[in-house]
Amino acid sequence: MDSNLAEVCFARIFLSLLLNFGGTSIAVYKQWIPNTNFENASNWDQNRVPCAKDVILFGSSKIVSVFVQASHSLTGMYLPLNGEFILAPGAGFAAFDGNYNPGCETASEVSFNSAENYEWYDPTLWHAATSLENLDLGKYIFLVDEERVPCQYDDVIFQPETSFRVNINSEQMIQLKSISIMGQNFTSDSALTEYMQSSSAKLQFQGQGKVQLSHTRCPDRSGCECGNSAAHERICAALLQNSRNQCPEVTCKDAIKPDGHCCEICGVIITLKYSADFDIELYRNRIFHTFLNLPRNNGIQMAMSKVQKLQTPLGIVPRGLDSFIQIVLIDNKTGPYAGIHAEQLANDIMKDIAEHGKFLGIVTANLQVATGSTHGISSHTIATIAWIVIGILLALLLLGITLLLHKNDALRSLSSWHLFSLWNRKKDQEGFEGTIKEGFDNPMFDTPCNPA
C-alpha cells in the first residue's frame, strides 16, 4: 500500500472511532463578547471607570443589569428605575471618605452608556472556537457571517462574572444545543423557560424572541446547515450598521461571495458534491493536518460548512435545493497579492481530491478563485479557456478530416452548399456553448484503501 494512502486510511479509522465515541460532529462554542460590567471602561461615557469624586448617572428609564467586581467609593449615584447590581464577594459601594487615588482630583458626572443596541444577530459580537480552552486562549475560528451567529447545534456561552443585555427580538425561533448564562448551564427547555421568566433574565434579554434547546449535536456526519439563512438580511444589516451599510473595498477584479457571507472577498471557494461516505469532520481534520498546519500556509484561514444552493441546470430552470460542502479560503495578503496564497493552497487541495476524492466521499469539486493579481485566474476565466481549447480541438479535427478526404479524392463529392451548412452548424454550436458560464467539475479517481 502507498504510504500516503496508508496514512489516510489510518487517519480515517482513528477519527471515525473518535467521532463515534464523542458524537458525530465536533462542537462549536459561541461566546457573547459585550458586557455591562461596572469595571468595564467602555460602558461609561468618559471611557473610564468612575472614581471617588465622581457622581454616577444611570438614566431613570435605563434597563440594565450591572455586575460589580470590586469595592468603590462614590460621591453620589443616581439609580435606574428598572435595574440590578450583582455584587461579587467583597464588592460594593461606600460614601466618599476624602481619600482618592491619583487622577481623581476633579469631580465630574459620569454616565453609564446604553446597552440597548446589542443585537443577537450581529456577527461582530460573537467569538467562535472548537473548545472552551480555545475560547480562553483566544484561538478563534473563521466562519462565514451567517455562521458567526450561533447555529442550531452550537453551545452558547455568556461568561461567568459578567452582566449583559442582548436584543433577541425575532419572529423565528432561536435554536441552540445549549446555553450557559453566568456559569449556569441550561440543556433543557423547561429549565431555560423557568429562568427566562426571572427578573434577571428580563434585564439580560430584550425582546420577545424565543430560545429552544436541542441538547444534541448534528446527527449527520456529512454536516448540518447552520439554520440562519432565514436571518441573512438581518445579520448583514447588523454587520454593516457601523460602516454606512457598505462592504469593505476589495482589491481583486472579480471578487467572489461565499454562501452565507455578507460581502465579497478575495480568496477561494471550493464547492464539493459528496456521497454517503463523506465525513465533514474527518475531511476538516485532513485539510488542517495535511495542509493548513504547514508553516508555508501560515496566515491562511479556512471555513468549511454544509450549505444549500438552488440548482439551475444550464442557468435556465430551477431544479430545487441541493446540499453542498463549501470551503472558503482567505489569506492575510493585501493589494495585488490578496488571495494568491489561498489560491496556492486551493490548488494543493484540488490535487489531493483528484487522488483521494472518491475514497473520501467527494464526487465532484468546483473551484472559484479571485486574487488581487492580474495573473490570477478566476473560475470564469478557467471556463472561457476551456471552451477556447475545445474550439481549437474541433477546428483541428475538422481540418484533419478535410485533408483526409482530399487525400482520398473524396472531397469533390461534397458540394460547397454542404460544406457551408456544416460550417454554419458548427459556428452555431460554438456560439451556444460560449454563453454557458457554469464552472466545471473535477473528476475523482478511485483510490481503494486495500493493501497491494
N, C-alpha and C positions, 0 to 999 in steps of 0.2 A: 504494500500500500504506500502511496506517495506520503511523505512525512507531513506536508502541509494539510493534506486531506485527513490524515490520521489525527492531527491536532483539532481539525474541525469536528470530526466525529466524537472525539473525547470531550470537547467543549459542549457539544450538544447533549451528550449523555449526562454530564455533570450538571449543567444548568437546568436540564429537564427535571432531574432529581431535586435540585434546589427549589425550583418553582413549584413542583408538586407538593413539597413539604411546606413551603412558605406561601402558597397561594398562586393563582395563575398570572398575576401581574404585580410588579414591584409598585409599592405605594408611592404616591406623590403627596408631599406635605405643603400646604399653602399657609403662610403666616401673614397676618394683618400687620401693616407697618406703623401707621399713625397711632399716637396715644394721647390721652388728655391728662397725663401726669402733671402734678404741681411743679415738679422739679425739671420739667422739660422746657427749656428757654423758648423754643419756637411756639409755645402755647400762649405767650404773652406779647402784647403789642410793642413793647420795647426790646423784644428779643433777649430778655434776661429774666432770671428768677427774682421775684420781689425780695427786697431786703428789709431790715428792721424799721427804717424811717418811712417806708412806702405805705400808701393806702391802696388796698387791693379792691378792684371793682369787678363784680360779676353782674352783668345786666340782669334786671329783675325778671325778664322774660326768658332768660337763657336756661336751656335744659341740658344739664351736664352731670357726668359722674367724674370725680377727680380723685385719683389715688395719691396719697401723701406718704412719702418715704422717710421723711426726717422731721425734726422739730424746728419750728420757725417762730421768731419774734416779729410782731407786727404792730404798726401804729393804729391801723384800722382795716376793716374788711367789710364790704357790702356783699351780702349773700344772695344767690338767686332764689326765686320762689319755689322752683322745682329742680332740685339737685341733691347730690350727696357727696360726702367726703369719706373715702375709705382709708383708714389710717393703718399703716404698718406698725408693728410693735415698736414702741418708743417714739412714734411720730405724733405731732400735734401742733397747736398754736398757743402762743403766750403773748401777753402785752409787752410792748417795748419798754425795757428797763433802763434805757440810757446808754447801754453799751452796743456798739455796732462795729461791724467789720469794715476794713478799708474799702473804699469805693462806694460806701453807702452814706456819705456825708450829706447829700442833698435829698430832701424829701420830695417825692413825686407820686402821682397816681399811675398805677399800672393795671391795665385791663386784660382780662382773660379773653383770648380770641375765640371766635365762633368755631364750633366743630360740626356745623350743620351741612357742610358741603362735601363730607367724605362719603363717596359712593362705593357700595359693594362692587359695582361693575367697572370700577376704574382699575385697569390692569397695572397702573403705576403704583398702586397702594398694596401690592402683594409681593412677597418673596416666595419662591418655589424651590424645593430641594427633595432629594430622594430619601433622606433620613433626617431624624431630629438632630443628630450630630452634625450633619452638613449644614442644617439651618443655623446652629450655634456658631459654626466655623465660617459662615458666610459663603459656603460653596453652593451657590445658587445655579439653577439650570436655565437654559434658554428655551423659550416657548413662543409659539405664535400668540398674538394678542388675545384671541378668544380663550386660550388655554392658560393664560396668566391669571385669569379669574378662576376661582375654584370650580372644578368639574364634578360630575356626578359621582365619581368614585374616589375623590380626594379626601384627605384628612385636613381639617381646617383648625388653625391654632390662633387664639387671642392670648398673648403671653401672660403668664403669671405676674403679679405685682405691676400690672398696668391697667389703667382705665381707658375707655374708648367710647366713641359714638359713631355709628355707621348707618347709612341710609340703605335699607333693604327693600324699599318700596318697589314692588314688582308684580305684574299680573301673572307671571309664570312662577311655578314652584321652584325654589332653590333646592336642588338635590345634592346631597353630600354623603360621603361614607360615615364621617363622624365630625364632631366639633368639640373643641376644648376652649373653655372660657375661664380665664384667670385661674388655671390649674384644675378646674373641674371638667372631666371628660364625659361627653354625652354620646352614647352609642344607640340609644333607643328613642323613638319619637315621644313616648309617654313621659320620660324624664325631661326631655328638652321642652315639651309643651308646658309642663309644670313650671320649669324655670322661666320661660318666656312670659309667664303671667306675673312674675315677681316685679317689685318696684325697681330693682336694679336693672333688670333686663329692659324695661321700658325706657330707662335713661340711656342704655347702651345701644339699643336697636331702634332706629327711627323708621316709621312707615308700616304699612300693612302687609308686607311680604311674608311668606311662609317658608319655613325650612323643613325639609324632610330628609331623614337619615336612612340609609340602606344597610349600614354596618356590614358591607361586603365589598370585596374587590371586584374588579372587572372579571366576569366569568369566561370571557372569550380570549384564548391565548393569542389570537391574531390582533388583539386590542379592542378597545371600545371608543366610540366617538365621545368627545368631551361633553356634549349636550348643551353648549352655549350658543349654537348657531342662531337660534331664535332671538338672542340678545345682541347680535353682532352690531347693529346700528347704535345701540345704547353704549356698548363697550367702546366703540370707536369715537363716539361723541365725548365720552368721559376722558378718553385718552388724549384727545386733541383740544380740550377745552382751554388749556393754558398756552396754546400755540396758534391762536386765531383760526382754529379749525383747519390748519394747513399741515400736511405731512412734511417731514424734513426733506430737503432737496437731495437728490441722488446724482451721482456723477456718471453713471453708466447710461448709454444711449437708449437701450431697450430694457428698461428696468422691469422686473418681474414681481408679481404679487402672490404670495402663498395663500392658499385657502385658510381662512380664519385669521388672516393678518389684516391690519387696517391700512398700511402704507406699502408702497413699492420698495423693493430692496435691490442692492447689487449683491449677487451671490448665485446660488444654485438651488433648483428644486428638482429632486428625483422623485418620480411617481412610480410606485410599484403596484402591479397587479399580482395577486398572491393566490396560492392554492390552500387546501385544508391543512397542509403540512407546515404552514408558516407560523412562526412563534415570534411575536414582536419584541419580547424581552431578550430572547436568545439572539435575535439579529441586532438589537441595540447594543448588547454586550459585545458582539462580534466586531461591529464597527468601532466601538470605543477601544477595545484591546488591540485590534489589528491595525487601526489607522489613527484615531484621534489621540491615542496615548503616546504616539511617537513624537519626539522633540521637534521634528520638522513641521508638525501640524499645530504647534502652539499658536494660540490666537484665533483658531477656528472654533466656532460654536455650531452645534447641531440640535435641531428639534425634529423629533420623529413622532408621528401620531397617525391614527386612522381618521380619514376624512371621507365624507360622502360628496360625490360630484355628479352633476347632471350630465348624462351621456347623450351626445348628439352625433350619431354616425354621419360622416361627410358634412357635418355642420348644418344639417337640414332639419331632421325630425327628432325631437327629444325622445330618448328611449326610457328614461327613468333614472333613478338614483342608483349608483354603484359605489361600493366602498373600495377605497384605495389606501395604500400606505404612502404618506407624504414625508419626505426627508428634506429639510431646509438647512442649507449650509451657508454661513456668513463668516467673514473674517474681519480682522481689525485693520485692514489696509484702507487707505483713503485715496482720493483723487484718481489718477489713471490706473492705479494699482488695485482699486477696490474690487473685490471678488475674485481676483486672479488666483490667490492661494486656495480659496474654496473650490475653484474650478479644477485645480490640480488634484485635490483630494477626491473630487467627484469622479474624475477620470479613473483614479485607482479603484474606487468603489465599483464603477461600471465594469472594469476588467474582472474584478472579483466575482461580480454577478454572472458574467459570461462563463466563468469557470465553474462556479459552485451554486449558481442561482437555483437550478431545479432541485438540487438536494436541500436547499434552504427553504423551499416552498415559494420561490419567486418565479412567476410565469413570464412577465414582461417588465421592462424598465424603460421609462421615458425621461429624457434629460432636458432641462431648460437652464440656460446659462445667461447671466448678464454681468459684465465686468466694465470697469472704467476704461479699459484699454480698447483702442480702435482695432486691435488684433484679436480681441475676444470674440468668440463665435456664439451667437445666440441660437436658440432652438429653431427660430425662423430661418436663420442663415443656413443651418445644417439641412433643413428640409429643402431649401432652394438649391443648395449644392447637389443634393441627392437627385432632384429632378433634372438638373443640368447633365449630370453623369448619365442618367437613364436616356436622355435625349441624344447624347453623343453616341452611346452604345447602339441605339436604334438606327441612327444615321449610318454608322459603320456597318451594321448588319445589312441595311438596305443597299449600301454601296457594294458589299461583298456579293450579295445576290445578283445585283446588276452585272458585275464583272463576270460572275459565273455563267449567267445566261448569255452574255455577249460572247464569252469564250466558246460556248456550245452552239453559237449561231442561232440561239432561240429568241434573241431579243427582237428580231424582225416580226415575230408572231404577235407581239404586243402592240396594240395601236397606241398612238400618242394620247388618245382620249382615256384609255385605261390607265396609263401612267399618271396622267393629270388627276384622274379620280382617286387613284391610290395615294398620291401625294397630298391631295386635299383632305382625305380621311385621316391621314397621319397627322397633318397640321391641326385638324380639329381635335384629335385626341390629345395632342400636346397642349393645346390651348385650354382644354378642360382640366387636364392634370395640373396645369400651372396654377389653377385657382385654389387647389387644396393646400391648406396651410397647417394641416394636422402634423403633430410630431410623429416620430417613427418609433417602433418597438425594437428592443434589442433581443435577439434570440438567445435563449438559455440553453446550455449544453448539459446533458445528463452526466453527472459525476457520481456514480454509485459508491456507497460507503461500505465496500466489501474488500476484504484482503485480496490481493492479486493472486 
